[in-house]
Structure formats: C-alpha cells, structure tokens
Amino acid sequence: MRVVIQKVKRAAVTVDSAVVSSIQKGLMVLVGISTSDTMADVEKLSKKIVGLRLFEDLSIAPETATKWYGKPWSKSLNDDSALEILCVSQFTLYGTVKKGSKPDFHRAAKGQEARQLYDSFLDQLRGSLGNERVKDGEFGAMMDVELVNDGPVTIVWDTQKTDL
C-alpha cells in the first residue's frame, strides 16, 4: 500500500457538491492499493499511521529558537484524542508515466479487491482510534479534496518499499 500522509489543520471531501466527511486538526491520508497488497500490508500501515509522531507537544517548549510551538515530532494520533484522520482511496498513487504521456494504472488493485483491503484498513484504524475519529471519502467516486496543510508536513510511504 502506498500513502501520502499530510498533517492538516483541517480537511474535507466533497462528492456531488455535498461534503461527505471533514476533520479538524489531524492527518489527511491518500491511500493507494496495489495488486500485490495483502492484509499484512493493511496491518503494517495502520500500525504505522496511528503511531507516527508528526505532532507537537504543546506542554514542552521547543528546543530551538524557531517558529515551532511546542516540542515537534512528539505526539501521534494515539497520544491526542482530539486529533482526527481523513482517508481517501486513490488508485492514481500507483500510476506510472514511463511510456508516452498517458498514465498507466496496471499496478493498482481493481474494484472489489481494493475495496476489501481499504475497508479493512479503515476498520483497523477505527479499532485503534474509535469510529468518531476516523473519516473517509466515498470509494470509487469523483471527489473534491480540500485541505489546509500544517507545516507543511507531507510523508510518502509504501509498505513494500524500504526506500520510501
């Protein structure tokens, strides 16, 4: 599974002019599922995301004279119940443009297979964080995704690659 993880001040997903999900401070996660992904990837990714320390601890002063507020890289979703997560399925994360000018998406998992792994991923996040803190878009829909990046902090990670 390949993800783009963005620390956000707020984020929302709109489908057909209606907001289907929105969060305040937390993480916006674009989720791509490949043809080789398994439940092991789902488990690896969900554990990584809930424990990823991308947030500041406001109870501790920063160690350097920067514009940071609090000690950076100190808290995860596990550590602060006010933080939320908004996940959006995005098969285009497995697009390649090696040949020609039209993207090739053959490495992206198709429909039902991708849906099962994506739903399992959401279930694992909800099991760790609670239903009310985990939001998502509409699988397979054309979505408008809006966010205010915080930092900006953006991490790209692939469960099957060690260099990302």
C-alpha positions, 0 to 999 in steps of 0.5 A, spaced: 500 500 500 502 506 498 500 513 502 501 520 502 500 522 509 499 530 510 498 533 517 492 538 516 489 543 520 483 541 517 480 537 511 474 535 507 471 531 501 466 533 497 462 528 492 456 531 488 457 538 491 455 535 498 461 534 503 461 527 505 466 527 511 471 533 514 476 533 520 479 538 524 486 538 526 489 531 524 492 527 518 489 527 511 491 520 508 491 518 500 491 511 500 493 507 494 492 499 493 496 495 489 495 488 486 500 485 490 497 488 497 495 483 502 492 484 509 499 484 512 500 490 508 493 493 511 496 491 518 503 494 517 500 501 515 495 502 520 500 500 525 504 505 522 499 511 521 496 511 528 503 511 531 507 516 527 509 522 531 508 528 526 505 532 532 507 537 537 507 537 544 504 543 546 506 542 554 514 542 552 517 548 549 521 547 543 528 546 543 530 551 538 529 558 537 524 557 531 517 558 529 515 551 532 510 551 538 511 546 542 516 540 542 515 537 534 515 530 532 512 528 539 505 526 539 501 521 534 494 520 533 494 515 539 497 520 544 491 526 542 484 524 542 482 530 539 486 529 533 482 526 527 484 522 520 481 523 513 482 517 508 481 517 501 482 511 496 486 513 490 488 508 485 492 514 481 498 513 487 500 507 483 500 510 476 506 510 472 508 515 466 514 511 463 511 510 456 508 516 452 504 521 456 498 517 458 498 514 465 498 507 466 494 504 472 496 496 471 499 496 478 493 498 482 488 493 485 481 493 481 474 494 484 472 489 489 479 487 491 481 494 493 475 495 496 476 489 501 483 491 503 481 499 504 475 497 508 479 493 512 484 498 513 479 503 515 476 498 520 483 497 523 484 504 524 477 505 527 479 499 532 485 503 534 482 510 534 474 509 535 469 510 529 468 518 531 475 519 529 476 516 523 473 519 516 473 517 509 471 519 502 466 515 498 470 509 494 470 509 487 467 516 486 469 523 483 471 527 489 473 534 491 479 534 496 480 540 500 485 541 505 489 546 509 496 543 510 500 544 517 507 545 516 507 543 511 508 536 513 507 531 507 510 523 508 510 518 502 510 511 504 509 504 501 509 498 505 513 494 500 518 499 499 524 500 504 526 506 500 520 510 501 
